[in-house]
Amino acid sequence: MTDDILTAQKRHLARLLEAIQRCAYFLYQSEQRIQWPLTGETLITRKKDVDLFETLAAINERFAKLQDSLATAMRHCAYLAGEPSDNFLKVLGFFEKEAVITSREDWQRCRAARNLAAHDYDTDYLETAEHFNTLHQLSGILYAASERFLAFCETQLGVLPISDDFSQEFQSIT
């Protein structure tokens, strides 16, 4: 019975790994629709451009979803690895030590940007452009951490994404 429980827990992690790949893929595809860096002037000029603002909304959502999915998977992986997972700072410390994340500060910086993305409804176009430029810069941190995390899961736990539906695209992004 314990083998069944462990198998189920690893299968859950495998599903989370595929979710990370999927989130990275869709965030990347949304970012490709934007000409970076954004400027306040561009947003003012195109303030009624539904396609642009739907893409920006998708970037907000997908950035947050990628970090949330990565956090959930990291906590579950730490649990499976026998590491403390009751406090997320301990989880971050473990994955910083394992070089999955470069630093807790980078993770917190992404988290702060993610929280602004989820809760800020500013109409100052210059600040909005700066916000999206920041998300675009920070997405590279999440892509790299995602790649290192998937490699960690494979080498340390023998767990791969549940399917390879997004594997090729994920590898080309990271």
C-alpha positions as CSV (number, residue, x, y, z in Angstrom):
1,M,0.0,0.0,0.0
2,T,2.8,2.4,0.7
3,D,4.1,1.9,-2.8
4,D,0.7,2.9,-4.1
5,I,0.8,6.1,-2.0
6,L,4.3,7.0,-3.1
7,T,3.4,6.3,-6.8
8,A,0.3,8.5,-6.4
9,Q,2.4,11.3,-4.9
10,K,5.0,11.1,-7.7
11,R,2.2,11.1,-10.3
12,H,0.8,14.2,-8.7
13,L,4.3,15.8,-9.0
14,A,4.5,14.7,-12.6
15,R,1.2,16.5,-13.3
16,L,2.5,19.6,-11.6
17,L,5.6,19.4,-13.8
18,E,3.5,19.4,-17.0
19,A,1.5,22.3,-15.6
20,I,4.8,24.3,-15.2
21,Q,5.7,23.5,-18.8
22,R,2.3,24.5,-20.0
23,C,2.3,27.8,-18.0
24,A,5.8,28.6,-19.3
25,Y,4.8,27.9,-22.9
26,F,1.7,30.1,-22.8
27,L,3.5,32.9,-21.0
28,Y,6.2,32.8,-23.6
29,Q,3.8,32.8,-26.5
30,S,1.9,35.8,-25.0
31,E,5.2,37.7,-24.5
32,Q,6.1,37.1,-28.2
33,R,3.1,39.1,-29.2
34,I,4.5,42.3,-27.6
35,Q,7.2,44.5,-29.0
36,W,9.5,45.0,-26.0
37,P,10.2,47.3,-24.2
38,L,6.7,48.7,-23.8
39,T,6.5,52.5,-23.4
40,G,3.8,54.7,-21.9
41,E,3.5,56.4,-25.3
42,T,2.7,53.0,-26.9
43,L,0.0,52.3,-24.4
44,I,-1.5,55.8,-24.7
45,T,-1.5,55.5,-28.5
46,R,-3.1,52.1,-28.4
47,K,-5.3,52.5,-25.3
48,K,-8.3,51.1,-27.1
49,D,-6.5,48.2,-28.7
50,V,-8.3,45.2,-27.4
51,D,-5.8,42.7,-28.7
52,L,-2.9,44.4,-27.0
53,F,-4.7,44.7,-23.6
54,E,-6.0,41.2,-23.8
55,T,-2.4,40.0,-24.4
56,L,-1.2,42.1,-21.5
57,A,-3.9,40.7,-19.2
58,A,-2.8,37.2,-20.3
59,I,0.8,38.0,-19.4
60,N,-0.3,39.1,-16.0
61,E,-2.3,36.0,-15.4
62,R,0.2,33.6,-16.9
63,F,3.2,35.1,-15.0
64,A,1.2,34.6,-11.8
65,K,0.1,31.1,-12.7
66,L,3.7,30.0,-13.6
67,Q,5.0,31.2,-10.3
68,D,2.1,29.7,-8.4
69,S,2.5,26.4,-10.2
70,L,6.2,26.3,-9.6
71,A,5.7,27.1,-5.9
72,T,3.1,24.3,-5.5
73,A,5.4,21.8,-7.2
74,M,8.4,22.9,-5.2
75,R,6.6,22.4,-1.9
76,H,5.4,18.9,-3.0
77,C,8.8,18.0,-4.3
78,A,10.4,19.1,-1.0
79,Y,7.9,16.9,0.8
80,L,8.8,13.9,-1.4
81,A,12.5,14.6,-0.9
82,G,12.0,14.4,2.9
83,E,12.7,18.1,3.4
84,P,10.6,20.5,5.6
85,S,7.7,21.8,3.6
86,D,5.5,23.3,6.3
87,N,7.0,26.7,5.8
88,F,7.6,28.0,2.3
89,L,10.7,29.9,3.3
90,K,12.3,26.5,4.2
91,V,11.3,25.2,0.8
92,L,12.9,28.2,-0.8
93,G,16.0,27.8,1.3
94,F,16.3,24.1,0.2
95,F,15.9,25.0,-3.4
96,E,18.3,27.9,-3.2
97,K,20.9,25.5,-1.7
98,E,20.2,23.0,-4.5
99,A,20.7,25.9,-7.0
100,V,17.2,25.5,-8.4
101,I,16.5,29.2,-7.6
102,T,19.3,31.7,-7.7
103,S,18.2,33.4,-4.5
104,R,15.2,33.9,-2.2
105,E,15.4,37.6,-3.1
106,D,14.9,36.9,-6.8
107,W,11.9,34.7,-5.9
108,Q,10.5,37.4,-3.6
109,R,11.0,40.0,-6.4
110,C,9.0,37.8,-8.7
111,R,6.4,37.3,-6.0
112,A,6.0,41.1,-5.4
113,A,5.6,41.6,-9.2
114,R,3.1,38.8,-9.3
115,N,1.1,40.4,-6.5
116,L,1.1,43.7,-8.3
117,A,0.0,42.0,-11.4
118,A,-3.0,40.4,-9.6
119,H,-4.1,43.5,-7.6
120,D,-2.9,46.7,-9.3
121,Y,-5.4,48.5,-11.5
122,D,-3.4,51.6,-12.2
123,T,-4.4,53.8,-15.2
124,D,-1.0,55.6,-15.4
125,Y,0.2,54.3,-18.7
126,L,3.9,54.9,-17.9
127,E,3.6,52.9,-14.7
128,T,1.7,50.2,-16.5
129,A,4.4,49.9,-19.2
130,E,7.1,49.7,-16.5
131,H,5.1,47.0,-14.7
132,F,4.9,44.9,-17.9
133,N,8.6,45.5,-18.7
134,T,9.4,44.3,-15.2
135,L,7.3,41.1,-15.7
136,H,9.0,40.5,-19.0
137,Q,12.5,40.8,-17.4
138,L,11.5,38.6,-14.4
139,S,9.9,35.9,-16.5
140,G,13.4,34.8,-17.5
141,I,14.1,34.1,-13.8
142,L,11.0,31.9,-13.7
143,Y,11.8,30.1,-16.9
144,A,15.3,29.3,-15.7
145,A,14.1,28.2,-12.3
146,S,11.5,26.0,-14.0
147,E,14.1,24.3,-16.1
148,R,16.4,23.7,-13.1
149,F,13.5,22.4,-11.1
150,L,12.4,19.9,-13.7
151,A,16.0,18.7,-14.0
152,F,16.1,18.3,-10.2
153,C,12.9,16.3,-10.1
154,E,14.3,14.0,-12.8
155,T,17.7,13.5,-11.3
156,Q,16.8,13.4,-7.6
157,L,13.3,11.8,-7.7
158,G,13.1,10.2,-11.1
159,V,10.0,12.1,-11.9
160,L,9.2,13.6,-15.3
161,P,6.2,15.5,-16.6
162,I,3.2,13.2,-16.9
163,S,3.2,13.7,-20.7
164,D,5.6,15.2,-23.2
165,D,2.9,17.4,-24.7
166,F,4.8,20.6,-23.9
167,S,8.4,19.2,-23.4
168,Q,9.8,20.2,-26.8
169,E,8.4,23.8,-26.6
170,F,9.6,24.1,-23.0
171,Q,13.1,23.1,-23.9
172,S,13.2,25.7,-26.7
173,I,12.0,28.4,-24.3
174,T,14.5,27.5,-21.5
